[in-house]
Amino acid sequence: MRSLRHSAMMATALLGLLAAAACGGDDDSTEGGGGEAGGGEIAVAGQFPTESIDPNGPLAIDGGTRVASIQLYSPLLQTIGPGEFDPAAAESWEINDTATEFTFTLREGITFSDGSPITGQDVAASFERTVASDSPFSANFVNVSVAATDTTVTFTTAEPDPALPAKLTGLMITPASATEDSYLGTPVTSGPFKVESFTPGGDLVMVPNENYWGEQPSVDQLTIRSIPEVAARVTALETGELDVIWGISDDQVAQLGGNTEVEVVSAVGSGVLTMWMNASTPALEKAEVRRALWQAVDFDKKIDALYPESGEPADSVIAPTVFGYAPQEPVVYDPEAARQALIDAGFDFDTTLRFHFSQTQFRQWVDSVVSDLAAIGVKVEALEKEQAVYTEDLLALNWDINIQQVGTLGLDASYNLGRLYTCAAERTGYCNPELDEMLRRAGTSVDPAEREAAYAEATELIWTEAVGMYPMFVKNLFATRTSVSGFEPDGEGLPRFDTVSVDE
């Protein structure tokens, strides 16, 4: 499929009226279906179970839902780099010079998996349903309105929002008639695959969508299995039960390296191992305390021991792959200085801090952090929770320290810093009007240099005030059978399977 890459550094594109056209009806255009499907069946598994395949519901950015969604649904455009996009369901788009109006024109003749046309009204309804879901993803679209015709959809923002194209890469197109119940069976889809069967928390079985606007997948069937235990996934890969796995640990990379039928693939995404410290907790309200706790943990040693393949010491709140990245001075491990700083700040050493996490892959890391803090007299209780409970408690600020891998959808800092660190977000317990103003400037300026400068200021403040500990940039590790070809993670380091084939 011929594609004119829509390379639009979000703010740069806004210096004038920008339009990008893509995917014309050339020799291998696939309007109404593309190349021939066929090429065997593959089964894959990651660390997150697929609890929902509703791409615009409350679990839209849950790990399992997100991976399923990019196989089943189409966005208007997709990220290929910081400020760079390829067209997807939209063949072109225009942005006004104040970054307040964004009009997307859909591909001609584009249809859903049931053959019905995809219209601008479907896109608008998908957007409205996303906003109504009140999910963490919907926070990207405050004061954004939408209007549509059969072939276009226009988003209008109350304030300039040069990052809106990046945010919209996560908006998946579903029929206007879709409801929550639509995703309990075999929903109508807009992506390269459609649903054959689905059991929440179990298997998601997909087959090629013969009405997909792009090239047809090469495989006859794709199954995403829910196998949360990494050791079980590795065993299933080695026995041939699975063809691709991800969410593997670094020590298992060495194990798999000795298997000639397996290949390990590393993908640089936008993940940062993030450990927020709840500033609304009395014991953690002082920046001096939070900074001292960060200083008390030997993160370099932990990375070397636990994540030698997938980890790299971080020097910023967001990854280098993200627009707005600004490197900071590393926090140097010094337990004696950390304990003295806590004493000087009046920290109550009788306090027990609640350190909550949900994924077994973090267990060793958490235990090691708890040990380092105990060495300077800080009491910490590690609390491992089911994912649903973890998420509920996270949003309710029912924790003192947490750990999660935070990525940046669309590779623009607005999705991460602008969404998570404002007072209104209430995500970290930290509120600072000065930071809010920095993020407002970063989010609304149409000058990319001004945006970068404001994000640099915001990052420095977040880092200095130790809103969290930011110890590690994360590479996504995948392992595939050598019988699999064409596997390549996308620009955000997520697995896509529409280009995969398998030698049976």
C-alpha positions as CSV (number, residue, x, y, z in Angstrom):
1,M,0.0,0.0,0.0
2,R,1.5,3.3,-1.0
3,S,1.5,5.7,1.9
4,L,2.4,9.4,2.0
5,R,3.8,9.7,5.5
6,H,2.0,12.5,7.4
7,S,5.0,13.9,9.3
8,A,3.6,16.6,11.5
9,M,5.5,17.7,14.6
10,M,2.3,18.6,16.4
11,A,3.0,22.2,17.0
12,T,5.2,22.8,13.9
13,A,2.3,21.7,11.7
14,L,0.2,24.4,13.3
15,L,2.3,27.3,12.0
16,G,0.0,27.3,9.0
17,L,-2.9,25.5,7.5
18,L,-1.7,21.9,7.2
19,A,-3.2,19.2,5.2
20,A,-1.7,15.8,4.6
21,A,-3.1,13.3,2.1
22,A,-2.3,9.6,2.2
23,C,-3.0,6.2,0.7
24,G,-4.5,7.0,-2.7
25,G,-5.9,4.3,-4.9
26,D,-2.7,3.1,-6.3
27,D,-1.5,-0.3,-7.5
28,D,-1.8,-2.0,-4.2
29,S,-4.5,0.0,-2.6
30,T,-6.9,-2.3,-0.7
31,E,-10.2,-0.5,-0.7
32,G,-12.9,-3.0,0.2
33,G,-10.3,-5.6,1.2
34,G,-6.7,-6.3,0.2
35,G,-4.2,-9.1,-0.4
36,E,-5.0,-12.7,0.2
37,A,-5.4,-13.9,3.7
38,G,-3.9,-17.3,4.7
39,G,-0.7,-18.4,6.3
40,G,-1.5,-20.6,9.3
41,E,-2.7,-19.9,12.8
42,I,-0.8,-18.2,15.6
43,A,-1.3,-17.9,19.3
44,V,0.3,-15.1,21.4
45,A,0.2,-14.0,25.0
46,G,1.4,-11.1,27.2
47,Q,1.4,-10.2,30.8
48,F,-2.1,-8.7,30.9
49,P,-5.3,-10.7,30.5
50,T,-7.9,-9.4,28.0
51,E,-10.8,-8.4,30.2
52,S,-12.5,-6.3,27.7
53,I,-12.5,-5.6,23.9
54,D,-14.4,-2.4,24.2
55,P,-11.9,0.2,22.8
56,N,-13.9,3.2,24.0
57,G,-15.0,2.0,27.4
58,P,-13.7,2.4,30.9
59,L,-10.8,-0.1,30.3
60,A,-9.7,1.5,27.0
61,I,-6.0,1.9,28.1
62,D,-5.8,-1.3,30.2
63,G,-2.9,-3.3,28.9
64,G,-5.0,-6.2,27.6
65,T,-7.7,-4.1,26.0
66,R,-5.1,-1.8,24.3
67,V,-3.3,-4.7,22.6
68,A,-6.6,-6.3,21.5
69,S,-7.9,-2.9,20.2
70,I,-5.0,-2.2,17.9
71,Q,-5.7,-5.6,16.1
72,L,-9.5,-5.1,15.9
73,Y,-10.1,-1.4,15.3
74,S,-8.7,1.5,13.3
75,P,-7.8,5.0,14.6
76,L,-7.9,8.0,12.4
77,L,-4.1,8.1,12.3
78,Q,-1.3,6.2,14.0
79,T,2.0,7.3,15.7
80,I,5.3,6.4,14.0
81,G,7.5,8.8,16.0
82,P,7.4,12.0,18.1
83,G,5.0,14.3,16.2
84,E,5.0,11.9,13.2
85,F,1.9,10.0,12.0
86,D,0.8,7.7,9.3
87,P,-2.8,8.0,8.1
88,A,-5.1,5.2,9.0
89,A,-8.9,5.5,8.6
90,A,-8.3,9.2,7.7
91,E,-6.7,9.8,4.3
92,S,-6.0,13.5,5.1
93,W,-6.4,16.1,7.8
94,E,-6.3,19.8,8.2
95,I,-5.4,21.9,11.3
96,N,-6.1,25.6,11.6
97,D,-3.3,28.0,12.6
98,T,-4.6,28.4,16.2
99,A,-4.7,24.6,16.8
100,T,-8.4,24.8,17.8
101,E,-10.0,23.0,14.8
102,F,-8.9,19.7,13.4
103,T,-10.8,18.2,10.4
104,F,-10.2,14.6,9.2
105,T,-11.4,13.3,5.9
106,L,-12.1,9.6,5.8
107,R,-10.8,7.2,3.1
108,E,-13.2,6.7,0.3
109,G,-15.3,3.6,0.5
110,I,-14.1,2.6,3.9
111,T,-16.3,0.0,5.7
112,F,-16.7,-2.0,8.9
113,S,-16.3,-5.7,9.1
114,D,-20.0,-6.2,8.4
115,G,-19.6,-4.2,5.1
116,S,-21.5,-1.2,6.4
117,P,-19.8,2.2,5.6
118,I,-17.6,3.9,8.2
119,T,-18.8,7.5,8.4
120,G,-17.8,10.6,10.2
121,Q,-20.8,10.1,12.4
122,D,-19.4,6.8,13.6
123,V,-16.1,8.5,14.5
124,A,-18.0,11.2,16.4
125,A,-20.0,8.7,18.3
126,S,-16.9,6.7,19.2
127,F,-15.4,9.9,20.5
128,E,-18.5,10.9,22.5
129,R,-18.7,7.4,24.0
130,T,-15.0,7.6,25.0
131,V,-15.6,10.9,26.8
132,A,-18.7,9.6,28.5
133,S,-16.8,6.6,29.8
134,D,-14.9,8.9,32.2
135,S,-11.8,6.6,31.9
136,P,-8.2,7.7,32.3
137,F,-8.1,8.1,28.5
138,S,-11.1,10.4,28.3
139,A,-9.2,13.0,30.4
140,N,-7.4,13.9,27.2
141,F,-10.5,15.4,25.7
142,V,-11.7,18.0,28.2
143,N,-13.7,20.8,26.5
144,V,-13.4,19.2,23.1
145,S,-16.5,19.1,20.9
146,V,-17.0,17.1,17.7
147,A,-19.1,17.5,14.5
148,A,-19.4,15.2,11.5
149,T,-20.6,14.6,8.0
150,D,-20.6,11.3,6.2
151,T,-17.0,11.7,5.1
152,T,-15.5,14.1,7.6
153,V,-15.1,14.6,11.3
154,T,-14.1,17.9,13.0
155,F,-12.8,18.3,16.5
156,T,-13.0,21.8,18.1
157,T,-11.1,22.7,21.3
158,A,-11.8,25.4,23.8
159,E,-8.1,26.3,23.9
160,P,-5.3,25.6,21.5
161,D,-4.4,21.9,21.7
162,P,-1.4,21.1,19.3
163,A,-1.2,17.6,20.8
164,L,-4.7,16.6,19.9
165,P,-3.6,14.5,16.8
166,A,-1.3,12.5,19.1
167,K,-4.1,11.9,21.6
168,L,-6.5,10.8,18.8
169,T,-4.2,8.0,17.9
170,G,-5.8,6.1,20.8
171,L,-9.4,6.8,19.6
172,M,-10.7,3.6,17.9
173,I,-13.5,3.7,15.4
174,T,-16.6,1.7,16.2
175,P,-20.2,1.9,14.9
176,A,-22.4,4.7,16.2
177,S,-24.8,2.1,17.3
178,A,-22.3,0.3,19.6
179,T,-23.1,-0.1,23.3
180,E,-21.4,-1.7,26.2
181,D,-23.3,-5.0,25.4
182,S,-21.9,-5.0,21.8
183,Y,-18.5,-6.2,23.2
184,L,-19.8,-9.2,25.0
185,G,-19.9,-11.3,21.8
186,T,-18.6,-10.7,18.3
187,P,-18.6,-6.9,17.8
188,V,-18.4,-5.2,14.4
189,T,-14.8,-4.0,14.0
190,S,-12.8,-1.6,11.8
191,G,-9.3,-3.0,12.0
192,P,-7.4,-5.8,10.2
193,F,-9.1,-8.5,12.3
194,K,-12.6,-9.4,13.5
195,V,-13.7,-11.4,16.5
196,E,-14.4,-15.1,16.1
197,S,-14.9,-15.7,19.8
198,F,-14.0,-14.0,23.1
199,T,-14.0,-15.0,26.8
200,P,-13.2,-12.1,29.2
201,G,-10.1,-13.0,31.0
202,G,-9.6,-16.0,28.6
203,D,-9.0,-16.4,24.9
204,L,-9.7,-13.8,22.2
205,V,-9.8,-15.5,18.8
206,M,-9.6,-13.4,15.7
207,V,-9.7,-13.9,12.0
208,P,-9.0,-11.5,9.1
209,N,-11.5,-8.8,8.4
210,E,-12.2,-9.3,4.7
211,N,-13.7,-5.7,4.6
212,Y,-10.6,-4.0,6.1
213,W,-9.5,-0.9,4.2
214,G,-5.8,-1.9,4.4
215,E,-3.8,-5.0,3.4
216,Q,-5.3,-8.3,4.6
217,P,-3.5,-10.1,7.5
218,S,-1.4,-13.0,6.4
219,V,-2.6,-15.5,9.0
220,D,-5.8,-17.3,9.0
221,Q,-6.4,-17.0,12.8
222,L,-4.9,-15.0,15.6
223,T,-5.5,-16.0,19.3
224,I,-4.5,-13.8,22.2
225,R,-4.4,-16.1,25.3
226,S,-4.5,-14.9,28.9
227,I,-1.4,-16.4,30.6
228,P,-0.4,-14.0,33.3
229,E,2.5,-16.0,34.8
230,V,5.6,-15.3,32.8
231,A,7.2,-18.7,33.4
232,A,4.1,-20.4,31.9
233,R,4.3,-18.1,28.8
234,V,7.9,-19.0,28.3
235,T,7.2,-22.7,28.6
236,A,4.3,-22.4,26.2
237,L,6.6,-20.6,23.7
238,E,9.3,-23.2,23.9
239,T,6.9,-26.1,23.4
240,G,5.3,-24.4,20.4
241,E,1.9,-23.8,22.1
242,L,2.5,-20.0,21.7
243,D,4.2,-18.3,18.7
244,V,4.9,-14.8,20.3
245,I,5.1,-13.7,23.9
246,W,5.8,-10.4,25.6
247,G,6.2,-9.1,29.2
248,I,9.1,-11.5,29.8
249,S,11.7,-11.0,32.4
250,D,15.4,-10.3,31.7
251,D,16.6,-13.6,33.3
252,Q,14.4,-15.5,30.9
253,V,16.0,-13.8,27.9
254,A,19.2,-15.7,28.7
255,Q,17.2,-18.9,29.0
256,L,15.5,-18.3,25.7
257,G,18.8,-17.3,24.1
258,G,19.9,-21.0,24.1
259,N,16.9,-22.1,22.1
260,T,17.6,-22.1,18.4
261,E,13.8,-22.1,17.7
262,V,13.2,-18.8,19.5
263,E,14.2,-15.2,18.7
264,V,14.2,-12.4,21.2
265,V,13.1,-8.9,19.9
266,S,13.6,-5.7,21.8
267,A,11.5,-2.6,21.1
268,V,12.1,0.9,22.3
269,G,8.8,2.3,23.3
270,S,7.9,5.1,25.8
271,G,7.7,3.2,29.0
272,V,9.1,4.6,32.2
273,L,9.2,2.7,35.5
274,T,7.3,5.2,37.7
275,M,6.9,5.2,41.4
276,W,4.7,8.0,42.5
277,M,4.8,9.1,46.2
278,N,1.4,10.3,47.4
279,A,2.0,13.9,48.4
280,S,-1.5,14.0,50.0
281,T,-0.3,11.5,52.6
282,P,0.9,13.6,55.7
283,A,4.2,11.6,55.9
284,L,5.0,12.4,52.3
285,E,3.7,16.0,51.9
286,K,7.2,17.5,52.1
287,A,9.4,17.4,48.9
288,E,12.4,17.0,51.2
289,V,11.0,13.7,52.5
290,R,10.1,12.4,49.0
291,R,13.5,13.4,47.7
292,A,15.3,11.6,50.6
293,L,13.4,8.4,50.0
294,W,14.5,8.5,46.4
295,Q,18.1,9.0,47.4
296,A,17.9,6.1,49.8
297,V,17.3,3.5,47.1
298,D,20.2,2.0,45.0
299,F,18.3,1.9,41.7
300,D,21.4,1.4,39.5
301,K,22.2,-1.9,41.3
302,K,18.6,-3.0,41.0
303,I,18.6,-2.4,37.2
304,D,21.8,-4.3,36.8
305,A,20.5,-7.2,38.8
306,L,16.9,-7.4,37.6
307,Y,16.6,-5.6,34.2
308,P,20.0,-5.8,32.4
309,E,18.3,-6.3,29.1
310,S,15.2,-4.2,29.3
311,G,16.2,-1.4,31.7
312,E,18.3,1.7,31.4
313,P,18.7,4.3,34.2
314,A,16.2,7.2,33.6
315,D,17.1,10.8,33.6
316,S,13.6,12.2,33.0
317,V,9.9,11.7,33.8
318,I,9.2,10.8,30.2
319,A,11.2,8.7,27.7
320,P,13.6,10.1,25.1
321,T,11.3,8.9,22.4
322,V,8.6,11.4,23.5
323,F,8.2,15.0,22.3
324,G,8.9,17.2,25.4
325,Y,11.7,15.0,26.9
326,A,14.1,17.0,28.9
327,P,17.1,15.2,30.7
328,Q,17.7,15.9,34.4
329,E,20.5,15.4,36.9
330,P,20.3,11.9,38.3
331,V,19.5,11.4,42.0
332,V,22.6,9.9,43.5
333,Y,22.3,7.0,45.9
334,D,23.4,8.1,49.4
335,P,21.6,6.4,52.3
336,E,23.4,8.3,55.0
337,A,22.5,11.6,53.5
338,A,19.0,10.4,52.9
339,R,18.5,9.4,56.6
340,Q,19.8,12.8,57.7
341,A,17.5,14.6,55.3
342,L,14.6,12.7,56.7
343,I,15.6,13.7,60.3
344,D,16.0,17.3,59.3
345,A,12.6,17.3,57.6
346,G,11.0,15.9,60.8
347,F,9.9,12.6,59.3
348,D,8.2,10.2,61.7
349,F,10.1,6.9,61.5
350,D,7.2,5.2,63.3
351,T,5.1,5.7,60.2
352,T,4.5,2.6,57.9
353,L,4.2,3.5,54.2
354,R,1.9,1.5,52.0
355,F,3.7,0.4,48.8
356,H,1.1,-1.0,46.4
357,F,1.7,-3.0,43.2
358,S,-0.2,-5.4,41.0
359,Q,2.1,-7.3,38.7
360,T,4.2,-10.2,39.8
361,Q,7.0,-9.0,37.6
362,F,7.5,-6.1,40.1
363,R,7.6,-8.3,43.2
364,Q,11.4,-8.6,43.4
365,W,11.9,-4.9,42.7
366,V,9.4,-3.9,45.3
367,D,11.0,-6.2,47.9
368,S,14.4,-4.7,47.2
369,V,13.2,-1.2,47.5
370,V,11.5,-2.0,50.8
371,S,14.8,-3.5,52.0
372,D,16.8,-0.3,51.1
373,L,14.3,1.9,52.8
374,A,14.3,-0.4,55.9
375,A,18.1,0.0,56.0
376,I,17.7,3.7,56.9
377,G,14.9,3.0,59.3
378,V,11.8,3.7,57.1
379,K,9.0,1.1,57.5
380,V,7.3,0.1,54.3
381,E,4.6,-2.5,53.8
382,A,4.5,-4.1,50.3
383,L,0.9,-4.7,49.2
384,E,0.3,-6.9,46.1
385,K,-3.2,-6.4,44.7
386,E,-5.3,-7.7,42.0
387,Q,-5.3,-5.4,38.9
388,A,-8.8,-4.2,39.4
389,V,-8.3,-3.5,43.1
390,Y,-4.9,-1.8,42.3
391,T,-6.6,0.5,39.7
392,E,-9.5,1.4,42.0
393,D,-7.1,2.2,44.9
394,L,-4.8,4.1,42.5
395,L,-7.5,6.4,41.4
396,A,-8.7,6.8,45.0
397,L,-5.2,7.7,46.2
398,N,-5.4,4.8,48.6
399,W,-1.6,4.2,48.7
400,D,1.6,6.0,49.8
401,I,4.0,4.6,47.1
402,N,3.0,2.8,43.9
403,I,4.8,1.3,41.0
404,Q,3.7,1.1,37.4
405,Q,5.1,1.3,33.9
406,V,3.8,4.5,32.4
407,G,3.9,5.1,28.7
408,T,3.0,8.0,26.5
409,L,0.4,7.3,23.9
410,G,1.0,9.4,20.8
411,L,4.6,10.1,21.9
412,D,3.6,13.6,23.1
413,A,4.2,14.8,26.7
414,S,0.7,16.2,26.8
415,Y,-0.7,12.7,27.2
416,N,1.6,11.9,30.1
417,L,2.5,15.2,32.0
418,G,-0.5,17.2,30.9
419,R,-2.9,14.4,31.8
420,L,-1.5,13.1,35.0
421,Y,0.3,15.9,36.9
422,T,-2.2,18.8,37.1
423,C,-4.1,19.6,40.3
424,A,-7.3,18.7,38.5
425,A,-6.1,15.2,37.6
426,E,-5.8,14.2,41.3
427,R,-3.5,11.3,40.3
428,T,-0.4,11.7,42.4
429,G,-1.6,13.7,45.5
430,Y,0.6,16.5,44.3
431,C,-0.9,19.9,43.4
432,N,1.1,22.9,42.4
433,P,-0.4,25.9,40.6
434,E,3.0,26.8,39.2
435,L,3.2,23.4,37.6
436,D,-0.3,23.8,36.2
437,E,0.7,27.0,34.5
438,M,3.8,25.4,33.0
439,L,1.7,22.5,31.6
440,R,-1.0,24.9,30.3
441,R,1.7,26.8,28.3
442,A,3.2,23.5,27.1
443,G,-0.2,22.2,26.1
444,T,-1.5,25.3,24.3
445,S,1.4,27.0,22.5
446,V,1.5,26.6,18.7
447,D,5.3,27.1,18.8
448,P,7.1,23.8,19.2
449,A,10.1,25.5,20.8
450,E,7.9,27.2,23.4
451,R,6.2,23.8,24.1
452,E,9.5,22.1,24.6
453,A,10.7,24.8,26.9
454,A,7.6,24.7,29.0
455,Y,7.8,20.9,29.2
456,A,11.4,21.2,30.3
457,E,10.4,23.5,33.1
458,A,7.6,21.2,34.2
459,T,9.9,18.2,34.1
460,E,12.5,19.9,36.2
461,L,9.9,20.8,38.8
462,I,8.4,17.3,38.9
463,W,11.9,15.8,39.2
464,T,13.1,18.3,41.9
465,E,9.9,18.1,43.9
466,A,10.1,14.2,43.7
467,V,6.5,13.8,42.8
468,G,7.7,10.2,42.2
469,M,10.8,8.2,41.7
470,Y,11.7,7.7,38.1
471,P,14.4,5.1,38.0
472,M,14.2,3.3,34.7
473,F,13.4,3.6,31.0
474,V,11.9,0.4,29.8
475,K,12.4,-1.6,26.6
476,N,9.6,-4.0,25.6
477,L,10.9,-7.5,25.2
478,F,9.2,-10.0,22.9
479,A,10.1,-13.5,22.0
480,T,8.9,-15.3,18.9
481,R,9.2,-18.7,17.4
482,T,11.6,-18.7,14.4
483,S,8.7,-19.9,12.3
484,V,7.2,-16.5,12.7
485,S,8.1,-13.8,10.2
486,G,7.1,-10.2,9.7
487,F,6.7,-9.4,13.4
488,E,7.6,-5.8,14.3
489,P,6.3,-3.8,17.2
490,D,4.8,-0.4,16.4
491,G,6.1,3.0,17.1
492,E,4.9,2.8,20.7
493,G,6.5,-0.6,21.2
494,L,3.2,-2.5,21.1
495,P,2.7,-5.8,19.3
496,R,0.8,-5.8,16.0
497,F,0.0,-8.9,14.1
498,D,-1.5,-7.8,10.8
499,T,1.9,-8.2,9.0
500,V,2.9,-11.5,10.7
501,S,3.0,-14.8,8.8
502,V,4.0,-18.3,10.1
503,D,5.7,-21.2,8.5
504,E,3.7,-24.2,9.6
